[in-house]
Amino acid sequence: MLSRYLDYNIAPLVLRIGFGGTMLIAHGIPKLTEFAAKSQSFPDPLGITPKLSLTLTVFSEVICSLLIILGVKVRLTTIPLIITMAVAAFVVHAGHPWAKQELSVMYLFAFTALLFSGGGKFSIKN
């Protein structure tokens, strides 16, 4: 009984805190704090201006990551991160070696798993 409880309730919590926290600290906050400097030179793979591309990326990497960590509407808040990581892996880094794409793909898998599993029992509002 205990193993089933841990399997189904702890795993989403670990994914949320681990990947959401890492995304926030390693990627979102640095982009937010350097927003002005990066806003003219940020990659614009969708042709919507570098500033808007950066704004959407910061939204997903900061706001959505925070909501995922807290467990607020996890299935919904993973969608912007899934899109951001897919664009990073398969558009921005498309011509680069696998080592450059790997991190984006790992985040993509983790956020996709959360899309299917939801936030689990230990979330604020699933």
Residue pairs with C-beta under 8 A, 6 or more apart in sequence:
8 120
8 121
9 120
9 121
9 122
10 120
10 122
11 117
11 120
12 74
12 114
12 117
12 118
12 119
12 120
12 122
12 123
13 71
13 119
13 120
13 122
13 123
15 110
15 113
15 114
15 117
16 68
16 69
16 71
16 74
16 114
16 119
16 120
16 123
17 69
18 110
19 68
19 107
19 110
19 111
19 114
20 65
20 66
20 68
20 69
21 65
21 69
23 61
23 65
23 81
23 107
24 61
24 62
24 65
24 66
24 69
27 61
28 58
28 61
28 62
28 65
29 62
31 38
31 54
31 57
31 58
31 61
31 62
32 58
32 62
35 54
35 58
38 50
38 54
39 50
39 51
39 54
40 50
40 51
41 50
42 50
42 51
42 53
42 54
42 57
43 50
43 53
43 92
44 50
44 53
45 53
45 87
45 91
45 92
46 53
46 87
46 91
48 56
56 80
56 84
57 84
59 80
60 80
60 81
60 83
60 84
61 81
61 84
64 77
64 78
64 80
64 81
65 81
67 73
67 74
67 77
68 74
68 77
68 78
68 81
68 111
68 114
68 119
70 123
70 124
71 119
71 120
71 122
71 123
71 124
71 125
71 126
72 119
72 123
72 124
72 125
73 125
73 126
74 114
74 115
74 118
74 119
74 123
74 126
75 114
75 115
75 118
75 119
75 126
78 111
78 112
78 114
78 115
79 115
81 107
81 111
82 108
82 111
82 112
82 115
85 104
85 105
85 107
85 108
85 111
86 104
86 108
88 104
89 101
89 104
89 105
89 108
90 101
93 100
93 101
93 104
94 101
118 126
119 126
120 126
